[in-house]
Every structure is written in C-alpha cells, then in structure tokens.
Amino acid sequence: MLLNSVIIYDIKHIISNAKDAVFRAVDNERTRMYWQIGKRIFEEEQQGKDRANYGEFLLVFISKELESEYGNGFSKRYLEIMRQFYRTFPIANTLCSQLGWSQYKLLIRFNDNDKR
C-alpha cells in the first residue's frame, strides 16, 4: 500500500509542476505579446503628424478591429496599457520572466523609476 501512495504522490507532483510551468510560459508569452503590441502602436503614433489626435483615432480603430475577434482584452483602455507598458520598459531584454502581466500592470502605474 505504501508504494501505491508514493507513486501517486510523485505523479501528482509531476502533473502539478508541469501545469505551473505551462501557466508561467503562457503568461510570459502574453506579456511579450502585449509588449510587442505596445511597441507597434507607439511606433505608429510617432509617424502621425498630429500625434494626440492620431493616437486617439488609432487606438479606437485598433480596438474596434480586434475586440470583435479577440474579445475585450483589446479594448481601447487595454491598448493604452500595452502602449504604456512598452514606453515604461522599452527594452524587451529587460523584461523579467519571473514577473507576470498582472505584476507589470502594477509596476507601470509608478512614474518614478526608483519606486518601480
């Protein structure tokens, strides 16, 4: 009986570790995707002549196009957060794989680098 308990415990541990690793990998890819989207939006806005007006139109346009296909995770407000994410962390290599998207969303709220 003891052998059966040990093998079941070991297998459950393997499954749990694999699930955790998958979750971290998915969150890491999502974070990278949001960074890339933020970068693309920022670069496009910098080409606009009237940046404020163009940026507003651009975010509304992108949101309208993406929300219908991908859901409310691509709302205008969320796109603004992605752009701010890129502006706050402009070097992709500095992104920490140990931090998830929800943690980065909290960090970009701080304007002060020392506090961040």
Biopython code that builds the backbone (N, CA, C, O; Angstrom):
import numpy as np
from Bio.PDB.StructureBuilder import StructureBuilder

atoms = [
    (1, "MET", "N", (0.801, -1.196, 0.000)),
    (1, "MET", "CA", (0.000, 0.000, 0.000)),
    (1, "MET", "C", (0.849, 1.267, 0.000)),
    (1, "MET", "O", (0.500, 2.239, -0.670)),
    (2, "LEU", "N", (1.942, 1.274, 0.729)),
    (2, "LEU", "CA", (2.793, 2.450, 0.813)),
    (2, "LEU", "C", (3.365, 2.811, -0.550)),
    (2, "LEU", "O", (3.433, 3.992, -0.893)),
    (3, "LEU", "N", (3.780, 1.814, -1.339)),
    (3, "LEU", "CA", (4.317, 2.057, -2.675)),
    (3, "LEU", "C", (3.288, 2.773, -3.543)),
    (3, "LEU", "O", (3.626, 3.708, -4.268)),
    (4, "ASN", "N", (2.041, 2.337, -3.469)),
    (4, "ASN", "CA", (0.992, 2.971, -4.262)),
    (4, "ASN", "C", (0.814, 4.436, -3.879)),
    (4, "ASN", "O", (0.605, 5.276, -4.754)),
    (5, "SER", "N", (0.893, 4.754, -2.604)),
    (5, "SER", "CA", (0.760, 6.132, -2.145)),
    (5, "SER", "C", (1.910, 6.994, -2.646)),
    (5, "SER", "O", (1.705, 8.141, -3.043)),
    (6, "VAL", "N", (3.123, 6.442, -2.628)),
    (6, "VAL", "CA", (4.295, 7.196, -3.064)),
    (6, "VAL", "C", (4.228, 7.478, -4.557)),
    (6, "VAL", "O", (4.496, 8.601, -4.984)),
    (7, "ILE", "N", (3.881, 6.495, -5.344)),
    (7, "ILE", "CA", (3.838, 6.710, -6.801)),
    (7, "ILE", "C", (2.736, 7.702, -7.172)),
    (7, "ILE", "O", (2.931, 8.541, -8.051)),
    (8, "ILE", "N", (1.602, 7.615, -6.522)),
    (8, "ILE", "CA", (0.512, 8.564, -6.791)),
    (8, "ILE", "C", (0.950, 9.970, -6.406)),
    (8, "ILE", "O", (0.715, 10.918, -7.155)),
    (9, "TYR", "N", (1.582, 10.114, -5.250)),
    (9, "TYR", "CA", (2.078, 11.418, -4.810)),
    (9, "TYR", "C", (3.082, 11.973, -5.825)),
    (9, "TYR", "O", (3.004, 13.141, -6.204)),
    (10, "ASP", "N", (4.017, 11.135, -6.261)),
    (10, "ASP", "CA", (5.027, 11.568, -7.226)),
    (10, "ASP", "C", (4.398, 12.008, -8.542)),
    (10, "ASP", "O", (4.788, 13.029, -9.107)),
    (11, "ILE", "N", (3.444, 11.256, -9.023)),
    (11, "ILE", "CA", (2.800, 11.590, -10.303)),
    (11, "ILE", "C", (1.993, 12.880, -10.166)),
    (11, "ILE", "O", (2.004, 13.717, -11.069)),
    (12, "LYS", "N", (1.299, 13.045, -9.053)),
    (12, "LYS", "CA", (0.555, 14.282, -8.836)),
    (12, "LYS", "C", (1.499, 15.477, -8.768)),
    (12, "LYS", "O", (1.176, 16.558, -9.262)),
    (13, "HIS", "N", (2.640, 15.284, -8.169)),
    (13, "HIS", "CA", (3.649, 16.337, -8.089)),
    (13, "HIS", "C", (4.170, 16.706, -9.489)),
    (13, "HIS", "O", (4.344, 17.884, -9.802)),
    (14, "ILE", "N", (4.413, 15.702, -10.311)),
    (14, "ILE", "CA", (4.860, 15.933, -11.694)),
    (14, "ILE", "C", (3.798, 16.721, -12.468)),
    (14, "ILE", "O", (4.116, 17.679, -13.172)),
    (15, "ILE", "N", (2.548, 16.310, -12.330)),
    (15, "ILE", "CA", (1.448, 16.996, -13.024)),
    (15, "ILE", "C", (1.342, 18.445, -12.550)),
    (15, "ILE", "O", (1.203, 19.363, -13.358)),
    (16, "SER", "N", (1.409, 18.638, -11.253)),
    (16, "SER", "CA", (1.308, 19.990, -10.693)),
    (16, "SER", "C", (2.442, 20.885, -11.183)),
    (16, "SER", "O", (2.209, 22.033, -11.561)),
    (17, "ASN", "N", (3.659, 20.367, -11.178)),
    (17, "ASN", "CA", (4.804, 21.146, -11.670)),
    (17, "ASN", "C", (4.662, 21.487, -13.141)),
    (17, "ASN", "O", (4.983, 22.601, -13.556)),
    (18, "ALA", "N", (4.186, 20.542, -13.928)),
    (18, "ALA", "CA", (4.004, 20.787, -15.368)),
    (18, "ALA", "C", (2.937, 21.858, -15.596)),
    (18, "ALA", "O", (3.114, 22.743, -16.433)),
    (19, "LYS", "N", (1.842, 21.780, -14.859)),
    (19, "LYS", "CA", (0.783, 22.786, -15.008)),
    (19, "LYS", "C", (1.305, 24.176, -14.645)),
    (19, "LYS", "O", (1.017, 25.153, -15.336)),
    (20, "ASP", "N", (2.070, 24.258, -13.562)),
    (20, "ASP", "CA", (2.649, 25.544, -13.165)),
    (20, "ASP", "C", (3.574, 26.091, -14.242)),
    (20, "ASP", "O", (3.540, 27.283, -14.549)),
    (21, "ALA", "N", (4.401, 25.218, -14.816)),
    (21, "ALA", "CA", (5.339, 25.642, -15.861)),
    (21, "ALA", "C", (4.593, 26.130, -17.101)),
    (21, "ALA", "O", (4.989, 27.115, -17.723)),
    (22, "VAL", "N", (3.525, 25.443, -17.451)),
    (22, "VAL", "CA", (2.721, 25.851, -18.610)),
    (22, "VAL", "C", (2.088, 27.211, -18.356)),
    (22, "VAL", "O", (2.100, 28.075, -19.232)),
    (23, "PHE", "N", (1.544, 27.402, -17.178)),
    (23, "PHE", "CA", (0.924, 28.683, -16.840)),
    (23, "PHE", "C", (1.944, 29.817, -16.935)),
    (23, "PHE", "O", (1.652, 30.868, -17.505)),
    (24, "ARG", "N", (3.143, 29.606, -16.375)),
    (24, "ARG", "CA", (4.185, 30.632, -16.429)),
    (24, "ARG", "C", (4.607, 30.909, -17.876)),
    (24, "ARG", "O", (4.832, 32.062, -18.245)),
    (25, "ALA", "N", (4.715, 29.866, -18.688)),
    (25, "ALA", "CA", (5.112, 30.042, -20.085)),
    (25, "ALA", "C", (4.054, 30.828, -20.856)),
    (25, "ALA", "O", (4.388, 31.713, -21.644)),
    (26, "VAL", "N", (2.795, 30.512, -20.634)),
    (26, "VAL", "CA", (1.707, 31.223, -21.310)),
    (26, "VAL", "C", (1.695, 32.687, -20.878)),
    (26, "VAL", "O", (1.563, 33.581, -21.715)),
    (27, "ASP", "N", (1.832, 32.934, -19.580)),
    (27, "ASP", "CA", (1.831, 34.311, -19.089)),
    (27, "ASP", "C", (3.028, 35.081, -19.628)),
    (27, "ASP", "O", (2.912, 36.264, -19.950)),
    (28, "ASN", "N", (4.167, 34.426, -19.728)),
    (28, "ASN", "CA", (5.360, 35.067, -20.283)),
    (28, "ASN", "C", (5.137, 35.443, -21.747)),
    (28, "ASN", "O", (5.505, 36.542, -22.164)),
    (29, "GLU", "N", (4.548, 34.555, -22.519)),
    (29, "GLU", "CA", (4.266, 34.856, -23.929)),
    (29, "GLU", "C", (3.229, 35.961, -24.058)),
    (29, "GLU", "O", (3.336, 36.814, -24.939)),
    (30, "ARG", "N", (2.234, 35.950, -23.193)),
    (30, "ARG", "CA", (1.220, 37.010, -23.221)),
    (30, "ARG", "C", (1.864, 38.362, -22.908)),
    (30, "ARG", "O", (1.550, 39.370, -23.540)),
    (31, "THR", "N", (2.758, 38.371, -21.935)),
    (31, "THR", "CA", (3.462, 39.601, -21.577)),
    (31, "THR", "C", (4.281, 40.098, -22.756)),
    (31, "THR", "O", (4.270, 41.291, -23.059)),
    (32, "ARG", "N", (4.990, 39.199, -23.421)),
    (32, "ARG", "CA", (5.783, 39.584, -24.598)),
    (32, "ARG", "C", (4.882, 40.087, -25.721)),
    (32, "ARG", "O", (5.226, 41.048, -26.408)),
    (33, "MET", "N", (3.736, 39.444, -25.910)),
    (33, "MET", "CA", (2.792, 39.875, -26.943)),
    (33, "MET", "C", (2.301, 41.287, -26.659)),
    (33, "MET", "O", (2.258, 42.121, -27.563)),
    (34, "TYR", "N", (1.930, 41.565, -25.406)),
    (34, "TYR", "CA", (1.453, 42.898, -25.051)),
    (34, "TYR", "C", (2.548, 43.937, -25.236)),
    (34, "TYR", "O", (2.274, 45.059, -25.663)),
    (35, "TRP", "N", (3.782, 43.576, -24.920)),
    (35, "TRP", "CA", (4.912, 44.492, -25.127)),
    (35, "TRP", "C", (5.063, 44.799, -26.619)),
    (35, "TRP", "O", (5.242, 45.956, -27.000)),
    (36, "GLN", "N", (4.993, 43.771, -27.458)),
    (36, "GLN", "CA", (5.137, 43.960, -28.904)),
    (36, "GLN", "C", (3.999, 44.791, -29.477)),
    (36, "GLN", "O", (4.222, 45.633, -30.347)),
    (37, "ILE", "N", (2.791, 44.562, -28.999)),
    (37, "ILE", "CA", (1.643, 45.371, -29.450)),
    (37, "ILE", "C", (1.846, 46.819, -29.024)),
    (37, "ILE", "O", (1.628, 47.735, -29.817)),
    (38, "GLY", "N", (2.259, 47.031, -27.783)),
    (38, "GLY", "CA", (2.517, 48.390, -27.309)),
    (38, "GLY", "C", (3.588, 49.083, -28.129)),
    (38, "GLY", "O", (3.469, 50.266, -28.447)),
    (39, "LYS", "N", (4.629, 48.347, -28.468)),
    (39, "LYS", "CA", (5.707, 48.901, -29.296)),
    (39, "LYS", "C", (5.180, 49.292, -30.669)),
    (39, "LYS", "O", (5.480, 50.375, -31.170)),
    (40, "ARG", "N", (4.405, 48.420, -31.268)),
    (40, "ARG", "CA", (3.881, 48.687, -32.621)),
    (40, "ARG", "C", (2.974, 49.911, -32.626)),
    (40, "ARG", "O", (3.047, 50.739, -33.533)),
    (41, "ILE", "N", (2.123, 50.023, -31.615)),
    (41, "ILE", "CA", (1.236, 51.182, -31.512)),
    (41, "ILE", "C", (2.057, 52.454, -31.327)),
    (41, "ILE", "O", (1.811, 53.458, -31.994)),
    (42, "PHE", "N", (3.026, 52.410, -30.427)),
    (42, "PHE", "CA", (3.870, 53.577, -30.163)),
    (42, "PHE", "C", (4.604, 54.010, -31.427)),
    (42, "PHE", "O", (4.641, 55.199, -31.743)),
    (43, "GLU", "N", (5.185, 53.064, -32.148)),
    (43, "GLU", "CA", (5.909, 53.397, -33.378)),
    (43, "GLU", "C", (4.985, 54.014, -34.420)),
    (43, "GLU", "O", (5.365, 54.960, -35.110)),
    (44, "GLU", "N", (3.791, 53.488, -34.531)),
    (44, "GLU", "CA", (2.825, 54.025, -35.498)),
    (44, "GLU", "C", (2.418, 55.440, -35.115)),
    (44, "GLU", "O", (2.299, 56.307, -35.981)),
    (45, "GLU", "N", (2.207, 55.679, -33.845)),
    (45, "GLU", "CA", (1.812, 57.015, -33.393)),
    (45, "GLU", "C", (2.907, 58.042, -33.673)),
    (45, "GLU", "O", (2.601, 59.190, -33.997)),
    (46, "GLN", "N", (4.136, 57.662, -33.558)),
    (46, "GLN", "CA", (5.236, 58.606, -33.760)),
    (46, "GLN", "C", (5.328, 59.068, -35.212)),
    (46, "GLN", "O", (5.981, 60.072, -35.498)),
    (47, "GLN", "N", (4.695, 58.364, -36.115)),
    (47, "GLN", "CA", (4.687, 58.773, -37.517)),
    (47, "GLN", "C", (3.545, 59.735, -37.834)),
    (47, "GLN", "O", (3.554, 60.396, -38.873)),
    (48, "GLY", "N", (2.571, 59.810, -36.943)),
    (48, "GLY", "CA", (1.428, 60.697, -37.167)),
    (48, "GLY", "C", (1.816, 62.153, -36.992)),
    (48, "GLY", "O", (2.605, 62.488, -36.108)),
    (49, "LYS", "N", (1.262, 63.028, -37.837)),
    (49, "LYS", "CA", (1.592, 64.448, -37.759)),
    (49, "LYS", "C", (0.987, 65.092, -36.524)),
    (49, "LYS", "O", (1.675, 65.810, -35.798)),
    (50, "ASP", "N", (-0.280, 64.846, -36.280)),
    (50, "ASP", "CA", (-0.923, 65.366, -35.087)),
    (50, "ASP", "C", (-1.047, 64.194, -34.119)),
    (50, "ASP", "O", (-2.064, 63.501, -34.087)),
    (51, "ARG", "N", (0.002, 63.985, -33.336)),
    (51, "ARG", "CA", (0.134, 62.764, -32.541)),
    (51, "ARG", "C", (-1.036, 62.511, -31.609)),
    (51, "ARG", "O", (-1.518, 61.380, -31.529)),
    (52, "ALA", "N", (-1.503, 63.520, -30.908)),
    (52, "ALA", "CA", (-2.577, 63.309, -29.938)),
    (52, "ALA", "C", (-3.847, 62.836, -30.635)),
    (52, "ALA", "O", (-4.453, 61.846, -30.225)),
    (53, "ASN", "N", (-4.244, 63.535, -31.675)),
    (53, "ASN", "CA", (-5.454, 63.147, -32.391)),
    (53, "ASN", "C", (-5.282, 61.822, -33.116)),
    (53, "ASN", "O", (-6.182, 60.982, -33.114)),
    (54, "TYR", "N", (-4.128, 61.640, -33.730)),
    (54, "TYR", "CA", (-3.882, 60.405, -34.464)),
    (54, "TYR", "C", (-3.859, 59.214, -33.516)),
    (54, "TYR", "O", (-4.414, 58.160, -33.824)),
    (55, "GLY", "N", (-3.217, 59.381, -32.364)),
    (55, "GLY", "CA", (-3.139, 58.301, -31.386)),
    (55, "GLY", "C", (-4.504, 57.891, -30.883)),
    (55, "GLY", "O", (-4.786, 56.702, -30.731)),
    (56, "GLU", "N", (-5.342, 58.857, -30.628)),
    (56, "GLU", "CA", (-6.704, 58.575, -30.160)),
    (56, "GLU", "C", (-7.474, 57.796, -31.218)),
    (56, "GLU", "O", (-8.116, 56.791, -30.912)),
    (57, "PHE", "N", (-7.408, 58.258, -32.454)),
    (57, "PHE", "CA", (-8.085, 57.572, -33.556)),
    (57, "PHE", "C", (-7.518, 56.173, -33.737)),
    (57, "PHE", "O", (-8.264, 55.212, -33.925)),
    (58, "LEU", "N", (-6.204, 56.062, -33.680)),
    (58, "LEU", "CA", (-5.538, 54.777, -33.895)),
    (58, "LEU", "C", (-5.994, 53.748, -32.867)),
    (58, "LEU", "O", (-6.314, 52.615, -33.230)),
    (59, "LEU", "N", (-6.029, 54.123, -31.593)),
    (59, "LEU", "CA", (-6.431, 53.181, -30.549)),
    (59, "LEU", "C", (-7.889, 52.756, -30.705)),
    (59, "LEU", "O", (-8.218, 51.587, -30.505)),
    (60, "VAL", "N", (-8.752, 53.686, -31.057)),
    (60, "VAL", "CA", (-10.159, 53.347, -31.277)),
    (60, "VAL", "C", (-10.280, 52.394, -32.456)),
    (60, "VAL", "O", (-11.015, 51.409, -32.389)),
    (61, "PHE", "N", (-9.562, 52.684, -33.532)),
    (61, "PHE", "CA", (-9.597, 51.832, -34.730)),
    (61, "PHE", "C", (-9.097, 50.424, -34.419)),
    (61, "PHE", "O", (-9.755, 49.440, -34.758)),
    (62, "ILE", "N", (-7.942, 50.327, -33.781)),
    (62, "ILE", "CA", (-7.361, 49.011, -33.467)),
    (62, "ILE", "C", (-8.300, 48.232, -32.551)),
    (62, "ILE", "O", (-8.554, 47.047, -32.769)),
    (63, "SER", "N", (-8.802, 48.897, -31.542)),
    (63, "SER", "CA", (-9.701, 48.249, -30.595)),
    (63, "SER", "C", (-10.939, 47.698, -31.303)),
    (63, "SER", "O", (-11.349, 46.562, -31.066)),
    (64, "LYS", "N", (-11.513, 48.504, -32.158)),
    (64, "LYS", "CA", (-12.715, 48.082, -32.889)),
    (64, "LYS", "C", (-12.433, 46.849, -33.743)),
    (64, "LYS", "O", (-13.254, 45.936, -33.822)),
    (65, "GLU", "N", (-11.277, 46.834, -34.373)),
    (65, "GLU", "CA", (-10.905, 45.707, -35.230)),
    (65, "GLU", "C", (-10.601, 44.432, -34.437)),
    (65, "GLU", "O", (-10.940, 43.333, -34.875)),
    (66, "LEU", "N", (-9.971, 44.578, -33.286)),
    (66, "LEU", "CA", (-9.522, 43.403, -32.536)),
    (66, "LEU", "C", (-10.559, 42.858, -31.560)),
    (66, "LEU", "O", (-10.656, 41.645, -31.378)),
    (67, "GLU", "N", (-11.330, 43.736, -30.933)),
    (67, "GLU", "CA", (-12.290, 43.282, -29.921)),
    (67, "GLU", "C", (-13.308, 42.303, -30.475)),
    (67, "GLU", "O", (-13.679, 41.344, -29.797)),
    (68, "SER", "N", (-13.760, 42.531, -31.688)),
    (68, "SER", "CA", (-14.775, 41.642, -32.251)),
    (68, "SER", "C", (-14.229, 40.227, -32.447)),
    (68, "SER", "O", (-14.976, 39.252, -32.364)),
    (69, "GLU", "N", (-12.938, 40.121, -32.704)),
    (69, "GLU", "CA", (-12.344, 38.804, -32.938)),
    (69, "GLU", "C", (-11.702, 38.198, -31.691)),
    (69, "GLU", "O", (-11.759, 36.985, -31.492)),
    (70, "TYR", "N", (-11.091, 39.039, -30.850)),
    (70, "TYR", "CA", (-10.308, 38.524, -29.726)),
    (70, "TYR", "C", (-10.881, 38.854, -28.347)),
    (70, "TYR", "O", (-10.344, 38.396, -27.338)),
    (71, "GLY", "N", (-11.937, 39.625, -28.285)),
    (71, "GLY", "CA", (-12.578, 39.900, -27.007)),
    (71, "GLY", "C", (-12.138, 41.201, -26.371)),
    (71, "GLY", "O", (-11.362, 41.964, -26.946)),
    (72, "ASN", "N", (-12.655, 41.445, -25.156)),
    (72, "ASN", "CA", (-12.458, 42.738, -24.518)),
    (72, "ASN", "C", (-11.053, 42.953, -23.965)),
    (72, "ASN", "O", (-10.776, 44.026, -23.428)),
    (73, "GLY", "N", (-10.171, 41.989, -24.073)),
    (73, "GLY", "CA", (-8.772, 42.182, -23.695)),
    (73, "GLY", "C", (-8.051, 43.124, -24.639)),
    (73, "GLY", "O", (-6.875, 43.426, -24.438)),
    (74, "PHE", "N", (-8.749, 43.592, -25.673)),
    (74, "PHE", "CA", (-8.156, 44.521, -26.636)),
    (74, "PHE", "C", (-8.975, 45.797, -26.738)),
    (74, "PHE", "O", (-9.076, 46.410, -27.801)),
    (75, "SER", "N", (-9.550, 46.181, -25.619)),
    (75, "SER", "CA", (-10.295, 47.436, -25.560)),
    (75, "SER", "C", (-9.319, 48.600, -25.715)),
    (75, "SER", "O", (-8.104, 48.429, -25.605)),
    (76, "LYS", "N", (-9.867, 49.775, -25.970)),
    (76, "LYS", "CA", (-9.029, 50.969, -26.104)),
    (76, "LYS", "C", (-8.189, 51.163, -24.854)),
    (76, "LYS", "O", (-6.997, 51.453, -24.951)),
    (77, "ARG", "N", (-8.789, 51.009, -23.691)),
    (77, "ARG", "CA", (-8.068, 51.185, -22.424)),
    (77, "ARG", "C", (-6.935, 50.166, -22.283)),
    (77, "ARG", "O", (-5.838, 50.510, -21.843)),
    (78, "TYR", "N", (-7.200, 48.931, -22.652)),
    (78, "TYR", "CA", (-6.167, 47.905, -22.547)),
    (78, "TYR", "C", (-5.030, 48.173, -23.533)),
    (78, "TYR", "O", (-3.865, 47.926, -23.220)),
    (79, "LEU", "N", (-5.362, 48.671, -24.713)),
    (79, "LEU", "CA", (-4.331, 49.040, -25.675)),
    (79, "LEU", "C", (-3.476, 50.188, -25.145)),
    (79, "LEU", "O", (-2.268, 50.226, -25.377)),
    (80, "GLU", "N", (-4.101, 51.119, -24.437)),
    (80, "GLU", "CA", (-3.343, 52.206, -23.802)),
    (80, "GLU", "C", (-2.355, 51.638, -22.773)),
    (80, "GLU", "O", (-1.223, 52.109, -22.665)),
    (81, "ILE", "N", (-2.793, 50.633, -22.028)),
    (81, "ILE", "CA", (-1.914, 49.996, -21.039)),
    (81, "ILE", "C", (-0.743, 49.300, -21.740)),
    (81, "ILE", "O", (0.391, 49.367, -21.265)),
    (82, "MET", "N", (-1.009, 48.643, -22.851)),
    (82, "MET", "CA", (0.058, 47.982, -23.603)),
    (82, "MET", "C", (1.082, 49.002, -24.108)),
    (82, "MET", "O", (2.289, 48.776, -24.030)),
    (83, "ARG", "N", (0.585, 50.114, -24.623)),
    (83, "ARG", "CA", (1.483, 51.171, -25.093)),
    (83, "ARG", "C", (2.310, 51.721, -23.932)),
    (83, "ARG", "O", (3.515, 51.933, -24.066)),
    (84, "GLN", "N", (1.661, 51.947, -22.800)),
    (84, "GLN", "CA", (2.381, 52.428, -21.619)),
    (84, "GLN", "C", (3.401, 51.399, -21.137)),
    (84, "GLN", "O", (4.480, 51.770, -20.675)),
    (85, "PHE", "N", (3.075, 50.128, -21.237)),
    (85, "PHE", "CA", (3.993, 49.051, -20.878)),
    (85, "PHE", "C", (5.266, 49.156, -21.702)),
    (85, "PHE", "O", (6.372, 49.092, -21.165)),
    (86, "TYR", "N", (5.103, 49.318, -23.010)),
    (86, "TYR", "CA", (6.281, 49.462, -23.875)),
    (86, "TYR", "C", (7.063, 50.727, -23.527)),
    (86, "TYR", "O", (8.291, 50.699, -23.458)),
    (87, "ARG", "N", (6.360, 51.824, -23.311)),
    (87, "ARG", "CA", (7.042, 53.086, -23.007)),
    (87, "ARG", "C", (7.789, 53.017, -21.668)),
    (87, "ARG", "O", (8.837, 53.643, -21.510)),
    (88, "THR", "N", (7.264, 52.278, -20.733)),
    (88, "THR", "CA", (7.900, 52.140, -19.425)),
    (88, "THR", "C", (9.084, 51.183, -19.476)),
    (88, "THR", "O", (10.089, 51.401, -18.798)),
    (89, "PHE", "N", (8.971, 50.135, -20.269)),
    (89, "PHE", "CA", (10.031, 49.128, -20.410)),
    (89, "PHE", "C", (10.383, 48.991, -21.897)),
    (89, "PHE", "O", (10.011, 48.001, -22.527)),
    (90, "PRO", "N", (11.098, 49.978, -22.466)),
    (90, "PRO", "CA", (11.325, 49.975, -23.916)),
    (90, "PRO", "C", (12.320, 48.920, -24.416)),
    (90, "PRO", "O", (12.452, 48.728, -25.625)),
    (91, "ILE", "N", (13.006, 48.250, -23.522)),
    (91, "ILE", "CA", (13.977, 47.234, -23.944)),
    (91, "ILE", "C", (13.435, 45.863, -23.555)),
    (91, "ILE", "O", (13.335, 45.539, -22.372)),
    (92, "ALA", "N", (13.087, 45.064, -24.553)),
    (92, "ALA", "CA", (12.443, 43.775, -24.299)),
    (92, "ALA", "C", (13.316, 42.861, -23.445)),
    (92, "ALA", "O", (12.795, 42.091, -22.638)),
    (93, "ASN", "N", (14.616, 42.932, -23.608)),
    (93, "ASN", "CA", (15.510, 42.048, -22.860)),
    (93, "ASN", "C", (15.492, 42.323, -21.365)),
    (93, "ASN", "O", (15.925, 41.482, -20.577)),
    (94, "THR", "N", (14.992, 43.497, -20.960)),
    (94, "THR", "CA", (14.950, 43.809, -19.533)),
    (94, "THR", "C", (13.702, 43.242, -18.864)),
    (94, "THR", "O", (13.576, 43.302, -17.640)),
    (95, "LEU", "N", (12.778, 42.693, -19.653)),
    (95, "LEU", "CA", (11.586, 42.102, -19.060)),
    (95, "LEU", "C", (11.984, 40.850, -18.292)),
    (95, "LEU", "O", (12.746, 40.018, -18.784)),
    (96, "CYS", "N", (11.474, 40.734, -17.120)),
    (96, "CYS", "CA", (11.827, 39.630, -16.234)),
    (96, "CYS", "C", (10.814, 38.503, -16.404)),
    (96, "CYS", "O", (9.615, 38.716, -16.227)),
    (97, "SER", "N", (11.283, 37.318, -16.741)),
    (97, "SER", "CA", (10.361, 36.198, -16.955)),
    (97, "SER", "C", (9.694, 35.746, -15.652)),
    (97, "SER", "O", (8.687, 35.039, -15.683)),
    (98, "GLN", "N", (10.257, 36.156, -14.503)),
    (98, "GLN", "CA", (9.633, 35.796, -13.233)),
    (98, "GLN", "C", (8.419, 36.669, -12.916)),
    (98, "GLN", "O", (7.616, 36.329, -12.047)),
    (99, "LEU", "N", (8.286, 37.792, -13.620)),
    (99, "LEU", "CA", (7.133, 38.663, -13.404)),
    (99, "LEU", "C", (6.066, 38.355, -14.435)),
    (99, "LEU", "O", (6.364, 38.103, -15.603)),
    (100, "GLY", "N", (4.830, 38.376, -13.996)),
    (100, "GLY", "CA", (3.712, 38.146, -14.898)),
    (100, "GLY", "C", (3.085, 39.449, -15.339)),
    (100, "GLY", "O", (3.450, 40.520, -14.854)),
    (101, "TRP", "N", (2.146, 39.359, -16.253)),
    (101, "TRP", "CA", (1.480, 40.532, -16.802)),
    (101, "TRP", "C", (0.810, 41.353, -15.705)),
    (101, "TRP", "O", (0.901, 42.580, -15.710)),
    (102, "SER", "N", (0.145, 40.697, -14.777)),
    (102, "SER", "CA", (-0.544, 41.454, -13.721)),
    (102, "SER", "C", (0.456, 42.248, -12.878)),
    (102, "SER", "O", (0.135, 43.345, -12.420)),
    (103, "GLN", "N", (1.643, 41.722, -12.669)),
    (103, "GLN", "CA", (2.663, 42.450, -11.915)),
    (103, "GLN", "C", (3.194, 43.637, -12.713)),
    (103, "GLN", "O", (3.429, 44.707, -12.151)),
    (104, "TYR", "N", (3.384, 43.454, -14.010)),
    (104, "TYR", "CA", (3.822, 44.573, -14.848)),
    (104, "TYR", "C", (2.764, 45.671, -14.897)),
    (104, "TYR", "O", (3.100, 46.856, -14.903)),
    (105, "LYS", "N", (1.485, 45.285, -14.931)),
    (105, "LYS", "CA", (0.429, 46.296, -14.929)),
    (105, "LYS", "C", (0.505, 47.154, -13.677)),
    (105, "LYS", "O", (0.243, 48.356, -13.733)),
    (106, "LEU", "N", (0.857, 46.557, -12.559)),
    (106, "LEU", "CA", (1.016, 47.335, -11.328)),
    (106, "LEU", "C", (2.242, 48.233, -11.409)),
    (106, "LEU", "O", (2.192, 49.388, -10.985)),
    (107, "LEU", "N", (3.331, 47.721, -11.942)),
    (107, "LEU", "CA", (4.580, 48.485, -11.997)),
    (107, "LEU", "C", (4.487, 49.720, -12.885)),
    (107, "LEU", "O", (5.071, 50.757, -12.568)),
    (108, "ILE", "N", (3.761, 49.619, -13.990)),
    (108, "ILE", "CA", (3.723, 50.766, -14.906)),
    (108, "ILE", "C", (2.918, 51.927, -14.334)),
    (108, "ILE", "O", (2.945, 53.025, -14.890)),
    (109, "ARG", "N", (2.215, 51.707, -13.253)),
    (109, "ARG", "CA", (1.479, 52.799, -12.605)),
    (109, "ARG", "C", (2.410, 53.788, -11.926)),
    (109, "ARG", "O", (2.047, 54.946, -11.720)),
    (110, "PHE", "N", (3.612, 53.338, -11.575)),
    (110, "PHE", "CA", (4.577, 54.198, -10.896)),
    (110, "PHE", "C", (5.373, 54.997, -11.918)),
    (110, "PHE", "O", (5.989, 54.419, -12.813)),
    (111, "ASN", "N", (5.366, 56.299, -11.793)),
    (111, "ASN", "CA", (6.135, 57.154, -12.699)),
    (111, "ASN", "C", (7.609, 57.219, -12.299)),
    (111, "ASN", "O", (8.472, 57.506, -13.129)),
    (112, "ASP", "N", (7.880, 56.958, -11.063)),
    (112, "ASP", "CA", (9.239, 57.058, -10.518)),
    (112, "ASP", "C", (9.968, 55.719, -10.696)),
    (112, "ASP", "O", (9.519, 54.690, -10.191)),
    (113, "ASN", "N", (11.093, 55.744, -11.416)),
    (113, "ASN", "CA", (11.863, 54.521, -11.648)),
    (113, "ASN", "C", (12.328, 53.879, -10.349)),
    (113, "ASN", "O", (12.351, 52.654, -10.237)),
    (114, "ASP", "N", (12.698, 54.694, -9.369)),
    (114, "ASP", "CA", (13.147, 54.142, -8.095)),
    (114, "ASP", "C", (12.045, 53.372, -7.382)),
    (114, "ASP", "O", (12.295, 52.315, -6.801)),
    (115, "LYS", "N", (10.845, 53.893, -7.425)),
    (115, "LYS", "CA", (9.718, 53.191, -6.807)),
    (115, "LYS", "C", (9.388, 51.925, -7.580)),
    (115, "LYS", "O", (9.050, 50.900, -6.988)),
    (116, "ARG", "N", (9.487, 51.995, -8.889)),
    (116, "ARG", "CA", (9.189, 50.857, -9.734)),
    (116, "ARG", "C", (10.197, 49.759, -9.451)),
    (116, "ARG", "O", (10.134, 48.691, -10.060)),
]
sb = StructureBuilder()
sb.init_structure("model")
sb.init_model(0)
sb.init_chain("A")
sb.init_seg("    ")
for serial, (resi, resn, name, xyz) in enumerate(atoms, 1):
    if name == "N":
        sb.init_residue(resn, " ", resi, " ")
    sb.init_atom(name, np.array(xyz, "f"), 0.0, 1.0, " ", f" {name:<3s}", serial, name[0])
structure = sb.get_structure()
